[in-house]
């Protein structure tokens, strides 16, 4: 129950309330006196109640523009650490495919198809940048709050490398993984220390 948090509702109702705007409900959340506070408290209560991280991360992503200056997307950061594909999805919102790649040419069906709404695309890119910029913990490769081993981190980085390369974004690898490229060849990137 969320009654201890002052909402007097059960978890299912809180989840339904948070999902409604994402499902194109007609209610205008901006009419609430302090939507940032209310939504932030609901998300905090769901987290304290042990709500699934994947669902909580989806809700944090949807409400990120509203909560940008009032609440860190903690579950979303945990999901990025656990799931390299989710990290790559955010990177893909920020960076178009490399010129000359299949993903950039628009051949066939692609998850990278440009949206006709440039404003929405710009907002998504900005939200993705904010989420990634603020991500400090947990470390990549962390699962269930445990520090990753070296092997866990390397697997995470390799998975990101493979997924970014497959999506036609190999050129952003040095930027998003925080390394300086020295030589790119034979499908691998070697780096020098800063």
N, C-alpha and C positions, 0 to 999 in steps of 0.2 A: 504494500500500500504506500501511496505517496502522501498520505495524510500527515505524516510526520514532517514533510517538507512544506506543509501548508496548502496543498492542492486538493486534498480530499478526493482524489480519484485513484483508480487502480492503474497498473502499468499499461494494460491494453488501451485504456482510454487515453492515456498520455501519448502513447505511440500513435494512435489514430489522429489525435489532435495535431501532432507534429508532422504526420504524413499528409494531412489533408491539403495544404497548399501545394505540396509537390505533386499531388494528383489532380491539380487544376481546379480545386475548390474555388468558389467565388468570394469567399471571405477575404477582406483586405486586412492583412496583419498589421499594416502601418497605422491602422486606427486604434490599436491597442496603446494604452498610455506609455508603457515601456516594454515594447516587444523584445528588446535585447535581454532585459532582465528576466522576463517571463520564460522565454524560450531557453535561455541559459540555465535557469533553475530547473526546468523540465528535463533538459539533457543531463544536468548534474544528478538529478534524482534517478533517472534511468540508469546512469552509470553506477551509482551507489547500490542500486537494486540488482546489479549484475546482468544487465541487458547485454545481449550478444554484441560483440565489438563490431561485427560487419554491419549490422543494422544501425548501431549508434554512429559509426563512421559515415554511413550514407546520410543520416540526418545531419550530422555536423557539416558535411560537404554542402548539402542543400542550403543550410542556414549560414554558411560561412560569410557571405556578404553582410548579413545582418549582425553577426557576432564578431566581425573582424577586429574590433577594438575592445571587446569586452570578455571574450572567452576563447581560450586556445582549444583547437580541435584535437584533444588528447587521444581519443579512440581512433581518429583518422591517422594520426602519427603512428600509433601502434600497428594499424593495418599496413601502413607503408613499410614499416620495419619488417613485418611478417610476410607481406605479399609484394614482391617486386613488380608484378603486373599492374597493381594499383598505382605504384609510384610512376611507372612508365605511362599510364593513362594521364596522369597530371602533367608530366613532361610533354606529352603529345598535345595537350591543350595550349602549351606555351610556345612550342616550336613546330613550324610546318615541316613536312618531309624535305629531305635534301633535294636540291634540284637534280633532275636527271634520274631519279629513282622511280621505280614502279609506283610507289605510294604517291609521289608528286605528280606523275603523269595523268592520274585520274583514270587509268585503264581498269575496267572491271569494278566490282563492288569492293568498297574499302571502308573500314571503320574511320578512316581519316577524311572522308568526304567533307568538303567545305560547307559550312552552314550559310544559308542565304542571309541570315541575320547577323551582320557584322558587329552590332552592339552587343548581342548576346555572346558572341564569340570573344569579344574583347573583355567582357565581364568574366567569362569563364577563365580566360588566360590570366587576368589580374588576380582572380581568386586562387588559381593554382599557384601562381608565383608567391602569393602571401602565405599559403599553407606550407609550401616547401621552404620558404625563407625562414619561417618560424620553427621549423622542425629541428629540434636539438636532441630529444630523446623520444623513444628508445633508439638504440643503435640499429643500423640495418642488420637484418638477420636475427634480431631478437624475437623470441617466441614466448608468450605467456609471462612476460616480465623478467625473464632470465637474460643475463648478458650473453651475447653470442660468442661462440668460439671463433677463432680465426677462420676455420673452415666454413662456419655458418656465414660469416661476412663475405668471404670469397665467393661462396655459392650465390649469395644475393647479388653481389656485384656482377658476376658472370651472367646471371639471369637477366639483369638489367641491360647489360651489354648486348646480349643476344636479342632481346625484345626490341631495344632501340634500333639495332641494326636491321632487324626484320621489318620494322615499321618505316625504314628509310630515314632514320635520324642519327646515323653514325657520327655525323659531324658534331653533334651536341654532347657526345660522350665525355670529352674532357671538361666541359662546363658543368654538367650535372653530376659527375662523379668526383669533381674537384681535383683533377690531375692535369698536368701539362703534357701534351703529346710531344714525343721526340721523334717517333717514327711509327708510321702506320703501314703495315704490310702483312700479306698473307692472312688477313682476317683478324689480326691481333694488334693491340695497342701496347707499346712499351713506353714507360714514363721515366722521367728523371725527377729527382727530389728537388723540392723548392729550396 
